[in-house]
Amino acid sequence: MADRLLTVGEAAEQLGTGERFVRRLIAERRIRYVKLGRPVRIPESAVTEYIKARTVEPVRRTRLRYGRAA
């Protein structure tokens, strides 16, 4: 199945950012895109990959127990 191509505005909406940020990602080649003449489209999978690559998982630490006698 073909990947849906998003406009810059649609990609920005999915990322929760402005169009300017998405255009900067394109200019810096930090996200995959398709050039259709002058218009630029971003594959939906590229947005998903971008989010996945920049997701930081939480670190679970064990808490030290203070106030306990040995």
Backbone hydrogen bonds in HBPLUS format (Angstrom, degrees):
<---DONOR---> <-ACCEPTOR-->    atom                        ^
c    i                          cat <-CA-CA->   ^        H-A-AA   ^      H-
h    n   atom  resd res      DA  || num        DHA   H-A  angle D-A-AA Bond
n    s   type  num  typ     dist DA aas  dist angle  dist       angle   num
A0044-GLU N   A0004-ARG O   2.88 MM  40  5.61 149.8  1.97 164.6 174.6     1
A0006-LEU N   A0042-ILE O   2.78 MM  36  5.06 173.8  1.78 138.6 140.4     2
A0042-ILE N   A0006-LEU O   2.86 MM  36  5.06 160.9  1.90 143.7 149.2     3
A0011-ALA N   A0007-THR O   2.97 MM   4  6.20 161.0  2.00 153.9 159.0     4
A0012-ALA N   A0008-VAL O   2.92 MM   4  6.09 156.2  1.98 146.1 153.0     5
A0013-GLU N   A0009-GLY O   2.98 MM   4  6.20 149.8  2.08 141.8 149.9     6
A0014-GLN N   A0010-GLU O   3.02 MM   4  6.32 155.3  2.08 146.2 152.2     7
A0015-LEU N   A0011-ALA O   2.97 MM   4  6.22 149.7  2.07 147.0 155.5     8
A0016-GLY N   A0012-ALA O   2.83 MM   4  5.87 120.5  2.19 136.7 152.5     9
A0017-THR N   A0012-ALA O   2.91 MM   5  5.04 161.0  1.95 147.8 149.6    10
A0023-ARG N   A0019-GLU O   2.89 MM   4  6.17 160.6  1.93 156.8 162.5    11
A0024-ARG N   A0020-ARG O   2.97 MM   4  6.21 144.2  2.10 141.4 151.2    12
A0025-LEU N   A0021-PHE O   2.95 MM   4  6.33 151.7  2.03 148.1 155.9    13
A0026-ILE N   A0022-VAL O   3.02 MM   4  6.33 153.1  2.10 148.5 155.4    14
A0027-ALA N   A0023-ARG O   2.90 MM   4  6.14 162.1  1.93 146.3 151.2    15
A0028-GLU N   A0024-ARG O   2.90 MM   4  6.03 154.9  1.96 150.2 156.2    16
A0030-ARG N   A0025-LEU O   2.81 MM   5  5.04 166.5  1.83 155.6 157.1    17
A0029-ARG N   A0026-ILE O   2.99 MM   3  4.84 154.9  2.05 101.9 109.4    18
A0034-VAL N   A0041-ARG O   2.67 MM   7  5.13 165.0  1.69 163.6 166.8    19
A0041-ARG N   A0034-VAL O   2.86 MM   7  5.13 165.1  1.88 153.3 158.4    20
A0036-LEU N   A0039-PRO O   2.89 MM   3  5.35 162.8  1.92 161.4 165.3    21
A0046-ALA N   A0043-PRO O   2.92 MM   3  5.24 132.8  2.15 105.0 118.1    22
A0047-VAL N   A0043-PRO O   3.37 MM   4  6.89 147.5  2.49 148.9 157.1    23
A0048-THR N   A0044-GLU O   3.12 MM   4  6.45 160.0  2.16 148.9 154.4    24
A0049-GLU N   A0045-SER O   2.85 MM   4  6.03 158.4  1.89 145.9 151.8    25
A0050-TYR N   A0046-ALA O   2.90 MM   4  6.02 155.2  1.96 142.0 149.0    26
A0051-ILE N   A0047-VAL O   3.01 MM   4  6.26 160.5  2.05 149.9 154.3    27
A0052-LYS N   A0048-THR O   2.93 MM   4  6.13 164.3  1.95 150.2 155.0    28
A0053-ALA N   A0049-GLU O   2.85 MM   4  5.95 159.7  1.89 152.5 157.4    29
A0054-ARG N   A0050-TYR O   3.28 MM   4  6.37 134.7  2.50 137.1 147.3    30
A0054-ARG N   A0051-ILE O   3.21 MM   3  5.34 135.7  2.42  98.3 110.1    31
A0055-THR N   A0052-LYS O   3.40 MM   3  5.26 168.9  2.41 102.1 104.8    32
